[in-house]
Amino acid sequence: MNVLILCTGNSCRSQMAEGFLQRASPDWVVRSAGTEPSPEVHPIAIQVMADNKIDLSGHRPESVDLYLGQEWDLVWTVCGGARESCPRFSGKVKQQIHIGFDDPAGFSGTEAEVRGRFRQVRDEIEAVCLRMARQYKSGAMS
């Protein structure tokens, strides 16, 4: 299974989803990219994923342009901005889905409040990734 996860900045949500899907399905090829990649993975995303024993510290945001010519079983957009600006993968993608999440990079408040919101989004993404891995492996989503 080849999965490409798209977000606008590729600094939080798509990176988290990539980490969770890689752990849930180590035999899959999972990549994430952004339509407008940020300079780095958000530091709080790295921290909250480390809480779940997933290391994103070596990840770097990448442009979706790197993956346009490749074939994908699934292209998943995780934010509205990427869904609207996502390049068309005509003939190269078996299935496209959109399951969006709030952008944790846009949260404001105290450090503890922001970190709590990052954890909330992380947990939402993890639940979707685990369900997705189970469903694809059972053939329910193929």
C-alpha positions in Angstrom: 0.0 0.0 0.0 1.4 3.4 -1.0 -0.1 6.3 0.9 0.5 10.1 0.4 -0.8 12.4 3.1 -1.2 16.0 2.2 -1.5 19.2 4.2 -0.7 22.8 3.4 2.5 23.2 5.5 3.5 19.6 6.1 4.6 20.7 9.6 2.0 19.1 12.0 -1.0 17.1 10.9 0.4 15.3 7.9 3.7 14.6 9.8 1.7 13.1 12.7 -0.4 11.0 10.3 2.7 9.7 8.5 4.2 8.7 11.9 1.1 6.9 13.1 0.5 5.1 9.7 4.1 4.0 9.5 4.0 2.5 12.9 0.6 0.8 12.4 1.5 -0.5 8.9 5.3 -0.9 8.6 5.0 -2.7 5.3 3.3 0.3 3.7 5.1 3.1 1.9 3.8 6.3 3.7 4.9 9.8 2.8 3.6 13.2 3.7 4.0 16.5 1.8 2.7 20.0 1.7 1.3 22.3 -1.0 3.2 25.1 0.7 5.8 23.4 2.9 6.9 25.1 6.1 10.6 25.4 6.8 10.5 22.8 9.6 8.3 20.4 11.5 6.6 22.2 14.3 8.5 21.7 17.5 5.4 21.0 19.6 4.3 18.3 17.0 7.7 16.7 17.5 7.3 16.8 21.3 3.8 15.4 21.5 4.6 12.6 19.0 7.6 11.7 21.2 5.1 11.3 24.0 3.7 8.5 21.9 7.2 7.1 21.2 7.2 8.3 17.5 10.3 10.3 16.6 9.7 13.1 14.0 12.9 15.0 14.8 14.5 13.8 11.6 11.5 14.7 9.4 11.5 17.7 7.1 8.5 19.2 5.3 8.5 18.3 1.6 6.7 19.7 -1.4 3.9 17.7 -3.0 5.7 18.3 -6.3 8.2 15.6 -5.3 5.4 13.0 -5.6 3.3 14.1 -8.5 4.6 11.5 -11.0 4.3 8.5 -8.6 1.5 6.0 -8.3 -0.5 6.0 -5.0 -3.1 3.7 -3.6 -4.4 6.4 -1.4 -4.0 10.2 -1.3 -5.3 11.6 2.0 -5.8 15.3 2.6 -5.8 16.3 6.3 -6.7 20.0 6.0 -9.1 22.1 4.0 -6.4 24.2 2.4 -4.6 21.1 0.9 -7.9 19.7 -0.3 -8.6 22.8 -2.3 -5.1 23.3 -3.7 -4.2 19.6 -4.0 -2.9 18.8 -7.4 -4.9 16.3 -9.4 -3.3 12.9 -9.6 -5.3 11.7 -12.6 -4.6 8.1 -13.4 -2.0 7.8 -10.6 -4.3 7.4 -7.6 -6.7 4.6 -6.8 -8.5 6.5 -4.1 -8.5 10.1 -2.7 -10.0 10.9 0.7 -10.4 13.9 2.9 -10.4 13.6 6.7 -9.6 17.0 8.1 -8.3 18.1 11.5 -7.9 21.5 13.2 -4.6 23.1 12.6 -2.6 22.9 15.9 -0.1 25.5 14.6 -2.9 28.0 14.6 -3.9 27.5 18.3 -3.4 30.3 20.8 -3.3 30.4 24.6 -0.9 29.5 27.3 1.9 27.1 26.5 0.0 24.4 28.4 -3.2 25.1 26.5 -1.5 25.0 23.1 0.3 21.8 24.0 -3.0 20.3 25.2 -4.7 21.2 21.8 -1.7 19.6 20.0 -2.3 16.4 22.0 -6.0 16.5 21.2 -5.3 16.7 17.4 -2.6 14.1 17.7 -5.0 11.7 19.4 -7.7 12.3 16.8 -5.2 11.6 14.0 -4.0 8.5 15.8 -7.6 7.1 16.1 -8.2 7.7 12.3 -4.8 6.1 11.4 -5.5 3.0 13.4 -9.0 2.6 12.0 -7.7 3.2 8.5 -4.9 0.6 8.8 -7.3 -2.0 10.2 -9.9 -1.3 7.4 -7.5 -1.4 4.6 -5.8 -4.5 5.9 -9.3 -6.2 6.1 -10.2 -5.0 2.6 -13.1 -2.8 3.9 -11.7 0.4 2.4 -10.0 -0.9 -0.7 
